[in-house]
Amino acid sequence: MFTMPPGKRTEMEQLADRMLPMMKQMPGYVSITFLVNEETNEYGGIALWETKENAKSAMKQTAPRMDEALAGLTIGPIRRDVYEVYEPQA
């Protein structure tokens, strides 16, 4: 997650569109959903991977590209986390 100055949605959508093909080629990729809150100007994504190791590897590969694309633009640090998924049983 990260915060941008107001009015950057189009640029962030274009960045997400550029990142998607690369992510789809990574081992263990399942899906990604990009998020935006226009009231707070926060952006982020939730990516699902087959394993925790796949997720960590993908983060190591994508972080430098994201950092480069967002250099000097974000307000505050970029937050990156890996979480495990629990799907409730009916």
Secondary structure by P-SEA (a helix, b strand, c coil): cccccccaaaaaaaaaaaaaaaaaacccccbbbbbbcccccbbbbbbbcccaaaaaaaaaaaaaaaaaaaccccccbbbbbbbbbbbbcc
